[in-house]
Amino acid sequence: MSMNIAIDGPAGAGKSTIAKSLARKLGFVYVDTGAMYRAMACYFLQNGIAAEDEQSVSGACGEAVVTIAYENGEQQVFLNGENVSGLIRTEEVSHTTSKISVYPAVRKQLVELQQKLASDTDVIMDGRDIGTCVLPNAQVKIFLTASSAVRAKRRYDELLARGESCELNEIEQDIIERDERDMSREVSPLKQADDAVFVDTSYMSVEQVVETLLSIYEEKCCK
Ligand code: DC
């Protein structure tokens, strides 16, 4: 049986940085499920399908074949065979992704892909509904969060480092709105699983968070 670690939490909590580092230390495969929803959103943007139009999005999602592969240990996401890993990190894609990820048809398609991946591979999977819905039997579940102000500042620094201009206030507002949508949607809302361990990373370094998660893993799986 494969070993599964589920990490859920809001945008900017540090899930991917932490999950990647932990995966390297444990020799697990890191699966970024947000990238799959983002690739799907790219399809609708590229084809002029409005994210608000549930019927059209649901009808067309079967045409968007999302797959992942690994190059030098890094996850690459493909949309109908095209590597879109570089295209999916814009604010426009983030915004559209948060809208289309509320639709059951979109979620069903991607959850099936995620469950298949985890069934025969040791994975650390991050997202919003991994512990509650995708991998309810994961051996370790973590709910990673940080205050909206801290998350906005992290995102602001990231965008500045990439040479993109941005406003800290706008980023925090967008994060608050996205959290609200992710937490209040009917299907698979962002929610801490009953058996997940809560970790607030607001005042922790990356190393401290990785060490904390390693001890949780060892406590649960190596005793
Ligand atoms: O983790 P991220 O910022 O790349 O996620 C992008 C969007 O996808 C975010 O609005 C929430 C959504 N998402 C989701 O609904 N379920 C997941 N398992 C992962 C991401």
Residues whose N, C-alpha, C, O or C-beta is under 5 A from the ligand:
A	BS01	DC	A11 T33 G34 A35 Y37 S94 T97 S98 S101 D126 G127 R128 D129
